[in-house]
Amino acid sequence: MSDSFKDREQAFENKFKHDEELRFKVQSKAVKLFGEWAALQQGLKDAAANDYASAVLDADFEEAGVQDVLRKVHADLSAAGKEFTQHQLENEFAIHMTAAKKAIMEG
C-alpha cells in the first residue's frame, strides 16, 4: 500500500471514530435532558430528579437506539398517572435531541 492510501485510510478511520464519539455524546446528553423532563413531569425535584435522569441514561444501554429509554419513561410516567402517547414522547425526545446537538456543537 502506498503512503497516500494509508494516510487516507487513517484519516477516514479517525473521522469515523470522531463522528461516533460525537453521536454518543449527543445521544447521551439528549437522554439525560429527556430524563430531566420526565422527572419534572413526575413531580421529582433536585436530587430525586437528577437520580431519575441518571436512571434513564442507564436504561439507554439496554439496546441500540432509544426505544429502551422511551419504554422506561412511558412506563414510569404511566405509573405516576401521567399519560403520554408514544408519539408525544418521541416528539419530546426529538426536542431534547435538537437541544443536545446545539449544546454539544456550541461546546
C-alpha positions as CSV (number, residue, x, y, z in Angstrom):
1,M,0.0,0.0,0.0
2,S,1.2,3.5,-0.8
3,D,1.7,6.0,2.0
4,S,-1.0,8.2,0.3
5,F,-3.6,5.3,0.6
6,K,-2.6,4.6,4.2
7,D,-2.9,8.3,5.1
8,R,-6.4,8.5,3.5
9,E,-7.4,5.3,5.3
10,Q,-6.2,6.6,8.6
11,A,-7.9,9.9,8.1
12,F,-11.2,8.1,7.3
13,E,-10.8,5.9,10.4
14,N,-10.1,9.0,12.5
15,K,-13.2,10.8,11.1
16,F,-15.4,7.7,11.7
17,K,-14.1,7.5,15.3
18,H,-14.7,11.2,15.9
19,D,-18.2,11.0,14.4
20,E,-19.1,8.0,16.5
21,E,-17.9,9.8,19.7
22,L,-19.9,12.9,18.8
23,R,-23.0,10.8,18.1
24,F,-22.6,9.1,21.5
25,K,-22.2,12.4,23.3
26,V,-25.2,14.0,21.7
27,Q,-27.4,11.0,22.4
28,S,-26.3,10.7,26.0
29,K,-27.0,14.4,26.5
30,A,-30.4,14.1,24.9
31,V,-31.3,11.1,27.0
32,K,-30.2,13.0,30.2
33,L,-32.3,16.1,29.2
34,F,-35.3,13.8,28.4
35,G,-34.8,12.1,31.7
36,E,-34.8,15.5,33.5
37,W,-38.0,16.5,31.6
38,A,-39.7,13.2,32.6
39,A,-38.6,13.7,36.2
40,L,-40.4,17.1,36.2
41,Q,-43.5,15.5,34.8
42,Q,-43.5,13.2,37.8
43,G,-43.0,16.0,40.2
44,L,-39.4,15.0,41.1
45,K,-37.0,17.7,42.1
46,D,-33.4,18.3,43.0
47,A,-31.5,15.1,43.9
48,A,-34.5,12.8,43.1
49,A,-34.8,14.4,39.6
50,N,-31.1,14.0,39.0
51,D,-31.2,10.4,40.2
52,Y,-34.1,9.7,37.9
53,A,-32.4,11.3,34.9
54,S,-29.3,9.1,35.6
55,A,-31.6,6.0,35.7
56,V,-33.0,7.0,32.3
57,L,-29.5,7.3,31.0
58,D,-28.6,3.9,32.4
59,A,-31.6,2.5,30.5
60,D,-30.2,3.7,27.2
61,F,-27.5,1.0,27.4
62,E,-30.1,-1.9,27.3
63,E,-30.3,-1.9,23.5
64,A,-29.3,0.2,20.4
65,G,-31.4,3.2,19.7
66,V,-33.7,5.0,22.2
67,Q,-36.7,2.6,22.3
68,D,-35.4,1.3,25.6
69,V,-35.5,4.9,27.0
70,L,-38.9,5.6,25.6
71,R,-40.3,2.4,27.1
72,K,-38.8,3.2,30.6
73,V,-40.1,6.8,30.6
74,H,-43.5,5.8,29.3
75,A,-43.9,3.1,32.0
76,D,-42.7,5.4,34.7
77,L,-44.9,8.3,33.6
78,S,-47.9,5.9,33.4
79,A,-47.2,4.6,36.9
80,A,-47.2,8.2,38.1
81,G,-50.6,8.8,36.5
82,K,-49.2,10.9,33.6
83,E,-50.4,9.7,30.3
84,F,-48.4,10.4,27.2
85,T,-48.7,8.6,23.8
86,Q,-45.6,7.0,22.2
87,H,-45.8,9.8,19.6
88,Q,-45.8,12.5,22.2
89,L,-42.7,11.0,23.9
90,E,-40.9,10.6,20.6
91,N,-41.6,14.3,19.8
92,E,-40.4,15.3,23.2
93,F,-37.2,13.3,22.8
94,A,-36.7,14.9,19.4
95,I,-36.8,18.3,21.0
96,H,-34.2,17.2,23.5
97,M,-32.1,15.7,20.8
98,T,-32.1,19.1,19.0
99,A,-31.1,20.9,22.2
100,A,-28.3,18.3,22.8
101,K,-26.9,18.7,19.3
102,K,-26.9,22.5,19.8
103,A,-25.2,22.3,23.2
104,I,-22.5,19.9,22.1
105,M,-21.8,21.8,18.9
106,E,-21.6,25.1,20.7
107,G,-19.4,23.4,23.3
